[in-house]
Amino acid sequence: MAELDEICRLLREDKTLEALEYLKREAPDDVKEIIENIFNNPLSIKKLEEPWRQMVSLVYFAYVSKFTSERNDNQSLVSCVVSSINAVKLCNAFGINYLIPKFLRNAARALILMGMKDEAEKMYLEAEKIAENSDKLEFARVENDFATLLFELGRYEEALDKIENALRIKIALASDEELAETLMNAGEIYKKVGDFEMSEKCFKEAERIYRSLMEIDKSAAFNLAITLSNFSMLRKMRGDYKEAEKMLTESLEIMEDLEKKDKDFTQFVATTLKHLGDLYREMKDYEKAQKYYERSREKFREFQARLETLN
């Protein structure tokens, strides 16, 4: 069916709203009306006849899975898991397995944030099995995300195996932005297993990519700041205090600039200030360390107070 082929193409590219618009253009009038009001009354999908009911349901659940996967509140996390599982069921019904790993990854992320890491691991294992034989780049995305979970669980050698799989594929196939994310994760994992040379190579390349992206799109600033902060920890560990100080200072400047536009970045300013305090303490500059610790505590209090006003 031509409509199914096209929506699958769009969903593969994460173009969920475009997929809904495409269905609305192609659908009969009764289906168009339901699509137009789908976010106000999603239960109306049940009124549709097949195959429109399944196609509209798939696109709707794909949209909710993607949208809620980018949020952290409890309601969104539950919605992400439910929508992702429903999308997987519909993919199975249509026989389009290659879309399933994307939804399993979204569900796994939500489960991790809900503290259900064992269930998340099951999702990754299933996604890994499907993607390995259907989509190399999606397989690399699964391996990247799986590696971060294994890292959190303290299973560093397993994490290393996954992140190296991801890197091999992403170097050849991924966009610069996606590759940089995996390089940053790899830098952390290599650091943890004691391969400081590879860790430095990964952080350096991630930094280079993000600086290059900054010339085109200033939204890369946050990722650059995080990379510099993580890279500085490696430099500090290796005794290169001056370079670590330089990186953390630049990271702080970026975070403070972002905070001026969005107070959600206050937490990152606070964390970076603490990292600078830790660095100066290790350098035995206790006066500076104290100053940065005090500023960090002040920012954490400011962030906590803001959270309380939002609840």
C-alpha positions as a LaTeX table, in Angstrom:
\begin{tabular}{lrrr}
\hline
Residue & $x$ (\AA) & $y$ (\AA) & $z$ (\AA) \\
\hline
Met1 & 0.00 & 0.00 & 0.00 \\
Ala2 & 1.46 & 3.32 & $-1.15$ \\
Glu3 & 0.20 & 5.27 & 1.87 \\
Leu4 & 1.82 & 2.87 & 4.30 \\
Asp5 & 5.14 & 2.99 & 2.43 \\
Glu6 & 5.19 & 6.78 & 2.57 \\
Ile7 & 4.30 & 7.12 & 6.25 \\
Cys8 & 6.95 & 4.52 & 7.11 \\
Arg9 & 9.52 & 6.56 & 5.18 \\
Leu10 & 8.54 & 9.69 & 7.07 \\
Leu11 & 8.48 & 7.93 & 10.46 \\
Arg12 & 11.92 & 6.49 & 9.78 \\
Glu13 & 13.14 & 10.09 & 9.42 \\
Asp14 & 11.29 & 11.16 & 12.63 \\
Lys15 & 8.89 & 13.31 & 10.59 \\
Thr16 & 5.79 & 12.38 & 12.54 \\
Leu17 & 3.81 & 15.57 & 11.94 \\
Glu18 & 4.60 & 15.38 & 8.23 \\
Ala19 & 3.28 & 11.82 & 8.26 \\
Leu20 & 0.00 & 13.02 & 9.78 \\
Glu21 & $-0.26$ & 15.79 & 7.18 \\
Tyr22 & 0.39 & 13.27 & 4.41 \\
Leu23 & $-2.39$ & 10.98 & 5.70 \\
Lys24 & $-4.76$ & 13.94 & 5.94 \\
Arg25 & $-4.12$ & 14.81 & 2.28 \\
Glu26 & $-4.61$ & 11.25 & 1.09 \\
Ala27 & $-7.48$ & 10.17 & 3.33 \\
Pro28 & $-11.24$ & 10.31 & 2.69 \\
Asp29 & $-13.18$ & 13.14 & 4.34 \\
Asp30 & $-14.26$ & 11.21 & 7.47 \\
Val31 & $-10.64$ & 10.28 & 8.19 \\
Lys32 & $-9.42$ & 13.84 & 7.57 \\
Glu33 & $-11.86$ & 15.15 & 10.16 \\
Ile34 & $-10.55$ & 12.78 & 12.81 \\
Ile35 & $-6.91$ & 13.56 & 12.00 \\
Glu36 & $-7.59$ & 17.30 & 12.32 \\
Asn37 & $-8.85$ & 16.77 & 15.90 \\
Ile38 & $-6.59$ & 13.88 & 16.82 \\
Phe39 & $-4.78$ & 15.59 & 19.70 \\
Asn40 & $-8.04$ & 16.75 & 21.28 \\
Asn41 & $-9.80$ & 13.42 & 20.88 \\
Pro42 & $-7.40$ & 10.54 & 20.13 \\
Leu43 & $-10.05$ & 7.95 & 21.06 \\
Ser44 & $-11.95$ & 8.94 & 17.91 \\
Ile45 & $-9.41$ & 6.89 & 15.94 \\
Lys46 & $-11.36$ & 3.80 & 17.03 \\
Lys47 & $-14.26$ & 4.94 & 14.81 \\
Leu48 & $-12.18$ & 4.48 & 11.68 \\
Glu49 & $-12.32$ & 1.43 & 9.47 \\
Glu50 & $-9.24$ & $-0.53$ & 8.45 \\
Pro51 & $-6.66$ & 0.07 & 7.10 \\
Trp52 & $-7.02$ & 3.75 & 8.05 \\
Arg53 & $-7.47$ & 3.00 & 11.75 \\
Gln54 & $-4.16$ & 1.17 & 11.98 \\
Met55 & $-2.26$ & 3.69 & 9.86 \\
Val56 & $-3.56$ & 6.71 & 11.75 \\
Ser57 & $-2.94$ & 4.91 & 15.06 \\
Leu58 & 0.64 & 4.13 & 14.08 \\
Val59 & 1.42 & 7.74 & 13.19 \\
Tyr60 & $-0.32$ & 9.04 & 16.31 \\
Phe61 & 1.55 & 6.68 & 18.65 \\
Ala62 & 4.82 & 7.43 & 16.83 \\
Tyr63 & 4.27 & 11.15 & 17.40 \\
Val64 & 3.49 & 10.71 & 21.11 \\
Ser65 & 6.46 & 8.35 & 21.53 \\
Lys66 & 8.83 & 10.91 & 19.99 \\
Phe67 & 7.36 & 13.97 & 21.72 \\
Thr68 & 7.23 & 12.45 & 25.22 \\
Ser69 & 10.69 & 10.88 & 24.85 \\
Glu70 & 12.09 & 14.42 & 25.00 \\
Arg71 & 10.37 & 15.22 & 28.32 \\
Asn72 & 11.12 & 14.15 & 31.90 \\
Asp73 & 7.88 & 14.54 & 33.89 \\
Asn74 & 6.22 & 11.36 & 35.15 \\
Gln75 & 3.11 & 11.67 & 33.01 \\
Ser76 & 5.17 & 12.03 & 29.84 \\
Leu77 & 7.40 & 9.09 & 30.78 \\
Val78 & 4.39 & 6.79 & 31.24 \\
Ser79 & 2.86 & 8.07 & 27.98 \\
Cys80 & 6.14 & 7.41 & 26.18 \\
Val81 & 6.27 & 3.79 & 27.30 \\
Val82 & 2.59 & 3.11 & 26.49 \\
Ser83 & 2.70 & 4.85 & 23.09 \\
Ser84 & 5.97 & 3.19 & 22.14 \\
Ile85 & 4.67 & $-0.28$ & 22.97 \\
Asn86 & 1.48 & 0.38 & 20.99 \\
Ala87 & 3.58 & 1.57 & 18.03 \\
Val88 & 5.63 & $-1.64$ & 18.25 \\
Lys89 & 2.45 & $-3.76$ & 18.18 \\
Leu90 & 1.23 & $-1.93$ & 15.07 \\
Cys91 & 4.61 & $-2.34$ & 13.38 \\
Asn92 & 4.39 & $-6.06$ & 14.03 \\
Ala93 & 0.87 & $-6.13$ & 12.58 \\
Phe94 & 2.08 & $-4.38$ & 9.42 \\
Gly95 & 5.29 & $-6.44$ & 9.23 \\
Ile96 & 7.54 & $-3.36$ & 9.33 \\
Asn97 & 10.16 & $-4.50$ & 11.83 \\
Tyr98 & 12.74 & $-1.87$ & 10.88 \\
Leu99 & 10.77 & 0.87 & 12.70 \\
Ile100 & 10.52 & $-1.09$ & 15.96 \\
Pro101 & 14.00 & $-0.32$ & 17.41 \\
Lys102 & 13.27 & 3.43 & 17.33 \\
Phe103 & 10.21 & 2.96 & 19.55 \\
Leu104 & 11.98 & 0.50 & 21.83 \\
Arg105 & 14.77 & 3.06 & 22.36 \\
Asn106 & 12.24 & 5.72 & 23.32 \\
Ala107 & 10.54 & 3.37 & 25.76 \\
Ala108 & 13.89 & 2.32 & 27.25 \\
Arg109 & 14.91 & 5.93 & 27.90 \\
Ala110 & 11.62 & 6.56 & 29.71 \\
Leu111 & 11.99 & 3.37 & 31.75 \\
Ile112 & 15.51 & 4.39 & 32.82 \\
Leu113 & 14.21 & 7.74 & 34.07 \\
Met114 & 11.46 & 5.87 & 35.92 \\
Gly115 & 14.12 & 3.74 & 37.64 \\
Met116 & 13.16 & 0.56 & 35.75 \\
Lys117 & 16.59 & $-0.21$ & 34.34 \\
Asp118 & 16.12 & $-3.98$ & 34.09 \\
Glu119 & 13.09 & $-3.45$ & 31.86 \\
Ala120 & 15.01 & $-0.88$ & 29.83 \\
Glu121 & 17.79 & $-3.40$ & 29.24 \\
Lys122 & 15.25 & $-5.88$ & 27.87 \\
Met123 & 14.04 & $-3.21$ & 25.45 \\
Tyr124 & 17.58 & $-2.55$ & 24.25 \\
Leu125 & 18.30 & $-6.24$ & 23.78 \\
Glu126 & 15.20 & $-6.63$ & 21.62 \\
Ala127 & 15.98 & $-3.45$ & 19.66 \\
Glu128 & 19.56 & $-4.63$ & 19.14 \\
Lys129 & 18.42 & $-7.99$ & 17.77 \\
Ile130 & 16.04 & $-6.39$ & 15.25 \\
Ala131 & 18.21 & $-3.46$ & 14.15 \\
Glu132 & 21.35 & $-5.52$ & 13.60 \\
Asn133 & 19.71 & $-7.20$ & 10.61 \\
Ser134 & 17.60 & $-4.33$ & 9.29 \\
Asp135 & 19.23 & $-0.90$ & 9.74 \\
Lys136 & 22.91 & $-0.29$ & 10.46 \\
Leu137 & 22.53 & 3.31 & 11.59 \\
Glu138 & 19.62 & 2.47 & 13.87 \\
Phe139 & 21.70 & $-0.40$ & 15.27 \\
Ala140 & 24.44 & 2.14 & 16.07 \\
Arg141 & 21.89 & 4.33 & 17.87 \\
Val142 & 20.75 & 1.36 & 19.93 \\
Glu143 & 24.35 & 0.51 & 20.81 \\
Asn144 & 25.06 & 4.11 & 21.82 \\
Asp145 & 22.04 & 4.27 & 24.12 \\
Phe146 & 22.64 & 0.77 & 25.48 \\
Ala147 & 26.23 & 1.72 & 26.27 \\
Thr148 & 25.11 & 4.65 & 28.41 \\
Leu149 & 22.81 & 2.39 & 30.42 \\
Leu150 & 25.55 & $-0.20$ & 30.96 \\
Phe151 & 27.89 & 2.62 & 32.01 \\
Glu152 & 25.36 & 3.75 & 34.61 \\
Leu153 & 25.11 & 0.17 & 35.85 \\
Gly154 & 28.90 & $-0.03$ & 36.28 \\
Arg155 & 29.29 & $-2.65$ & 33.53 \\
Tyr156 & 32.10 & $-0.75$ & 31.85 \\
Glu157 & 33.60 & $-3.44$ & 29.62 \\
Glu158 & 30.17 & $-4.24$ & 28.18 \\
Ala159 & 29.57 & $-0.51$ & 27.67 \\
Leu160 & 32.88 & $-0.25$ & 25.85 \\
Asp161 & 31.94 & $-3.05$ & 23.46 \\
Lys162 & 28.62 & $-1.33$ & 22.62 \\
Ile163 & 30.09 & 2.15 & 22.17 \\
Glu164 & 32.82 & 0.83 & 19.87 \\
Asn165 & 30.14 & $-0.83$ & 17.73 \\
Ala166 & 28.30 & 2.49 & 17.58 \\
Leu167 & 31.43 & 4.44 & 16.66 \\
Arg168 & 32.44 & 2.10 & 13.84 \\
Ile169 & 29.09 & 2.59 & 12.15 \\
Lys170 & 28.50 & 6.26 & 12.93 \\
Ile171 & 31.90 & 7.32 & 11.61 \\
Ala172 & 30.78 & 6.03 & 8.22 \\
Leu173 & 27.05 & 6.80 & 8.24 \\
Ala174 & 25.96 & 9.35 & 10.84 \\
Ser175 & 25.66 & 13.13 & 10.72 \\
Asp176 & 28.37 & 15.12 & 12.46 \\
Glu177 & 26.02 & 16.02 & 15.31 \\
Glu178 & 25.05 & 12.41 & 15.94 \\
Leu179 & 28.66 & 11.25 & 15.73 \\
Ala180 & 29.75 & 13.91 & 18.23 \\
Glu181 & 27.22 & 12.65 & 20.78 \\
Thr182 & 28.64 & 9.12 & 20.54 \\
Leu183 & 32.21 & 10.41 & 20.68 \\
Met184 & 31.37 & 12.24 & 23.91 \\
Asn185 & 29.89 & 9.05 & 25.40 \\
Ala186 & 32.90 & 7.07 & 24.21 \\
Gly187 & 35.24 & 9.57 & 25.86 \\
Glu188 & 33.56 & 8.95 & 29.21 \\
Ile189 & 33.67 & 5.17 & 28.82 \\
Tyr190 & 37.31 & 5.07 & 27.69 \\
Lys191 & 38.20 & 7.28 & 30.65 \\
Lys192 & 36.48 & 4.91 & 33.05 \\
Val193 & 38.28 & 1.82 & 31.72 \\
Gly194 & 41.62 & 3.66 & 31.90 \\
Asp195 & 42.29 & 4.17 & 28.18 \\
Phe196 & 43.11 & 7.87 & 28.52 \\
Glu197 & 44.64 & 8.18 & 25.06 \\
Met198 & 41.43 & 7.03 & 23.33 \\
Ser199 & 39.36 & 9.11 & 25.72 \\
Glu200 & 41.29 & 12.24 & 24.75 \\
Lys201 & 40.95 & 11.47 & 21.03 \\
Cys202 & 37.18 & 11.12 & 21.38 \\
Phe203 & 36.75 & 14.29 & 23.41 \\
Lys204 & 38.97 & 16.27 & 21.02 \\
Glu205 & 37.00 & 15.14 & 17.99 \\
Ala206 & 33.66 & 15.85 & 19.69 \\
Glu207 & 34.91 & 19.32 & 20.63 \\
Arg208 & 36.06 & 19.95 & 17.04 \\
Ile209 & 32.69 & 18.92 & 15.62 \\
Tyr210 & 30.69 & 21.03 & 18.06 \\
Arg211 & 32.87 & 24.09 & 17.40 \\
Ser212 & 32.31 & 23.57 & 13.69 \\
Leu213 & 28.56 & 23.20 & 14.19 \\
Met214 & 28.54 & 26.39 & 16.29 \\
Glu215 & 29.55 & 28.34 & 13.19 \\
Ile216 & 26.27 & 27.25 & 11.56 \\
Asp217 & 23.89 & 26.74 & 14.46 \\
Lys218 & 24.32 & 28.33 & 17.90 \\
Ser219 & 22.12 & 25.62 & 19.43 \\
Ala220 & 25.24 & 23.42 & 19.53 \\
Ala221 & 26.53 & 25.63 & 22.38 \\
Phe222 & 25.10 & 23.45 & 25.14 \\
Asn223 & 26.70 & 20.28 & 23.77 \\
Leu224 & 30.02 & 22.09 & 23.37 \\
Ala225 & 29.85 & 23.22 & 27.01 \\
Ile226 & 29.11 & 19.67 & 28.22 \\
Thr227 & 31.95 & 18.28 & 26.11 \\
Leu228 & 34.39 & 20.84 & 27.51 \\
Ser229 & 33.26 & 20.05 & 31.05 \\
Asn230 & 33.67 & 16.30 & 30.59 \\
Phe231 & 36.99 & 16.76 & 28.77 \\
Ser232 & 38.24 & 18.92 & 31.64 \\
Met233 & 37.68 & 16.03 & 34.07 \\
Leu234 & 40.07 & 13.92 & 32.02 \\
Arg235 & 42.61 & 16.74 & 31.92 \\
Lys236 & 42.33 & 17.18 & 35.69 \\
Met237 & 42.77 & 13.45 & 36.22 \\
Arg238 & 45.98 & 13.60 & 34.18 \\
Gly239 & 47.30 & 16.59 & 36.14 \\
Asp240 & 46.87 & 19.14 & 33.33 \\
Tyr241 & 45.24 & 21.70 & 35.62 \\
Lys242 & 45.72 & 24.78 & 33.45 \\
Glu243 & 44.02 & 23.19 & 30.45 \\
Ala244 & 41.24 & 21.86 & 32.68 \\
Glu245 & 40.75 & 25.36 & 34.11 \\
Lys246 & 40.58 & 26.86 & 30.62 \\
Met247 & 37.96 & 24.33 & 29.49 \\
Leu248 & 35.79 & 24.71 & 32.59 \\
Thr249 & 35.95 & 28.52 & 32.38 \\
Glu250 & 34.75 & 28.43 & 28.78 \\
Ser251 & 32.04 & 25.90 & 29.70 \\
Leu252 & 30.86 & 28.18 & 32.51 \\
Glu253 & 30.72 & 31.20 & 30.19 \\
Ile254 & 28.55 & 29.27 & 27.73 \\
Met255 & 26.23 & 27.98 & 30.46 \\
Glu256 & 25.83 & 31.44 & 31.98 \\
Asp257 & 24.98 & 32.84 & 28.56 \\
Leu258 & 22.36 & 30.12 & 28.07 \\
Glu259 & 20.98 & 30.79 & 31.55 \\
Lys260 & 20.24 & 34.39 & 30.60 \\
Lys261 & 17.77 & 33.07 & 28.01 \\
Asp262 & 16.41 & 30.07 & 29.92 \\
Lys263 & 16.54 & 29.60 & 33.71 \\
Asp264 & 16.49 & 25.80 & 33.28 \\
Phe265 & 20.24 & 26.12 & 32.63 \\
Thr266 & 20.82 & 27.32 & 36.20 \\
Gln267 & 21.40 & 23.72 & 37.28 \\
Phe268 & 24.22 & 23.37 & 34.74 \\
Val269 & 25.79 & 26.65 & 35.86 \\
Ala270 & 25.72 & 25.32 & 39.44 \\
Thr271 & 27.35 & 22.02 & 38.42 \\
Thr272 & 30.09 & 23.75 & 36.42 \\
Leu273 & 30.85 & 26.08 & 39.34 \\
Lys274 & 31.22 & 23.02 & 41.57 \\
His275 & 33.61 & 21.40 & 39.08 \\
Leu276 & 35.72 & 24.56 & 39.18 \\
Gly277 & 35.67 & 24.45 & 42.99 \\
Asp278 & 36.86 & 20.82 & 42.89 \\
Leu279 & 39.63 & 21.76 & 40.46 \\
Tyr280 & 40.92 & 24.65 & 42.58 \\
Arg281 & 40.79 & 22.49 & 45.70 \\
Glu282 & 42.95 & 19.90 & 43.97 \\
Met283 & 45.29 & 22.70 & 42.88 \\
Lys284 & 45.42 & 23.71 & 46.60 \\
Asp285 & 44.01 & 27.15 & 45.80 \\
Tyr286 & 41.55 & 26.91 & 48.68 \\
Glu287 & 40.44 & 30.53 & 48.54 \\
Lys288 & 39.27 & 30.21 & 44.94 \\
Ala289 & 37.76 & 26.81 & 45.65 \\
Gln290 & 35.67 & 28.26 & 48.46 \\
Lys291 & 34.47 & 31.10 & 46.25 \\
Tyr292 & 33.26 & 28.73 & 43.53 \\
Tyr293 & 31.66 & 26.35 & 46.03 \\
Glu294 & 29.69 & 29.25 & 47.51 \\
Arg295 & 28.54 & 30.39 & 44.08 \\
Ser296 & 27.58 & 26.82 & 43.23 \\
Arg297 & 25.48 & 26.42 & 46.38 \\
Glu298 & 23.78 & 29.72 & 45.68 \\
Lys299 & 22.87 & 28.60 & 42.14 \\
Phe300 & 21.60 & 25.22 & 43.35 \\
Arg301 & 19.38 & 27.01 & 45.91 \\
Glu302 & 18.14 & 29.34 & 43.18 \\
Phe303 & 17.29 & 26.39 & 40.94 \\
Gln304 & 15.56 & 24.49 & 43.75 \\
Ala305 & 13.47 & 27.53 & 44.66 \\
Arg306 & 12.37 & 27.87 & 41.03 \\
Leu307 & 11.36 & 24.19 & 40.91 \\
Glu308 & 9.23 & 24.66 & 44.02 \\
Thr309 & 7.38 & 27.59 & 42.47 \\
Leu310 & 6.63 & 25.51 & 39.36 \\
Asn311 & 5.13 & 22.61 & 41.35 \\
\hline
\end{tabular}
